[in-house]
Amino acid sequence: MSDQPEKTVTKRIKRDEPSAPAVVWYESRLPEPSMFDVDGIRPIRNFSNGHLEWEVPAERDDLFSQHFFVQTSRVVKKRV
């Protein structure tokens, strides 16, 4: 046996940066009595609170956010 201490090798793991979400969720600010499309995307009704929800692909988020209902805050980004 040798008198030298053993060397330990540690590898640094490269962490991936958090990727952007694939979808962005929007919801109606108030409960809506009827369903309506926004920018050609059909909503999903949340029956627990009466709000409408839209699942928007991330690449269409900029275009969706320019819609009149989003600009007037009838439809807002959902707090997740």
N, C-alpha and C positions, 0 to 999 in steps of 0.2 A: 504494500500500500504506500501511496505517496503522502507526503505531508501537506500537499496543496489542497485547499478546499475545492469542492466541486462547483463548477460554474452553472448557474441556471440561466436558461434562455427564456426570455419573455417576448411574446409577439404582441404587437399592438394591433388590435382589431380596428379596422377602418369602419366607422359607422356611416351608414348612408344618411344623407340629408333627408329630412322628412319630405316626402313627395307631396305635391299638391293633390287635393282630393279629386277624384274622377267626376264627382257630381257636386252640385251646389243646391241646397234645398231652399225654397222660397215658400212663404205662406201668406194667406190673406190676413190683413191686420185685424179684421172683424169677422165674425161668423157670416157666412154668405148663404142666402136662401137657394141660389141656383148655381150650377157649375158653369164656368166659362173658360175658354182657352186663352192663353197668353202666349203670343209669338208662336202659335201653332203647337204648343205643348198642352196636353190634356192634364187637368189636375186630378189629385186623389183627395177624397173627402175624409177628413179626420172626424169620425162620428163622436168622439169623446168631447170635442169642444166646438164642432160645427165649422171649423176653418177649412179652407182648401189648401192643398200643398202641391207644389210643382217640383219635380226632380229634373234639374237642368244640367245637361252635360257641361263640364268645365270649359270646353272650347266655345260654347254658346253663351257663357255667362255675361260677357260684355254686351252682346247684342240684346240679351234678355233684360239686362239692367237699364237699357235705353227705352224700354216700352213705357207707354203713357201711364199704365197702372202702377208700375214700379216708381216712376218719377213723381207721381202724386201720392205715393205711400199707401195705396190701396193694397199692394202686394209688397212684402218686405222679406229680406233675408231671414231665414229661420235661425234662431239661436239654438245651437246644438250643444 
